[in-house]
């Protein structure tokens, strides 16, 4: 399975993945998922929001155990973030069938669409729509860098955008959702464990900073006469690092847009996107308030107009303790429990259904990069752990 999926959406130059929502690479990933489902005799479904489902047992019976993740990627992302959870889900089902277990609850494997938000700027679109955390109206406003709207992209890919929206009936079928994911950090590597259980997802969000200045000639405009928004932006980037260090958090300006974007032109607009995360809401508020205050001071100093827009936000997610504890019991009670600063579909769904997560060791901690890696024996340990969990939940 891994070898079949690996070439899809991989850039020859960077060797990273560009599996963006509703593109050709996304279509090929979806075809792969459907083929895996049908080859196992599973009932395949595509829901109203473009999420894929593969069912063993009656989908309408309720109290189902669901596992899976996503197949899309960030720009030049790694091979494991998302796909490891989907591949491991099919492999865990194969393992359970080899064990000859008898299922007492329906089981489903899912691929949630547009988890990374690489194309339209909002993460977890598929699960947000299903859980009612993203309205159809707001979804219709999403545009990619070329100005293509989400409905236009969906329609071009053969999906009817008129169907998107909350899907409470489908979520009501789910009794438990368990997502396996490569760890995006080194906690397991440092502890020497192959597999861990998630305790919580840090609160996190994305903010857009628009610095409006005045375009002018780079070679003839005196420094004292300039209203250069790049200066205020650059100082704000440094402030983000400083505020994050003070609060024990993380803050990153990872995307920037410049107008008119000419080498010999002073910019009229610099737009930067901030990603900020912290272990608790108090620390995150401290970081965001500090960055906003610093940006305002820098903008005033350079004669720049500043606008800050919160584009997305997810509060702290404490995974259901009863389900989390049950995973620990099934896995023998010695599996480490750890938090994460990364967002996941499991976090979005936690408001509607009991959710839990398993992490597989990442020896370097690198993620969202072609260098992302997990050793084969650790991946196999993850499959076996997921199989044990599914057996404990769905075969009792």
Secondary structure, 3 states (H helix, E strand, C coil): CHHHHHCCCECCCCCCECCCCCCHHHHHHHHHHHHHHHHCCCEEEECCCCCEEEEECCCCCCCEEEEEECCCCCCCECCCCCHHHHHHHHHHHHHHHHHCCCCCCCEEEEECCCCCCCCCCCCCHHHHHHHCCCCHHHHHCCECCCCCEHHHHHHHCCCCHHHCCCCHHHHCCEEEEEEEEECCCCHHHHHCCCEEEEEEECEEEEEEEEEECCCEECCCCCHHHCCCHHHHHHHHHHHHHHHHHHHCCEEEEEEEEEECCCCCEECCEEEEEEEEEECCHHHHHHHHHHHHHHHHHHHHHHCCEEEEEEEEEECCEECCHHHHHHHHHHCCCCCEEEEECCCCHHHHHCCCCCEEEEEECCCCCCCCCCCCCCCHHHHHHHHHHHHHHHHHHHCC
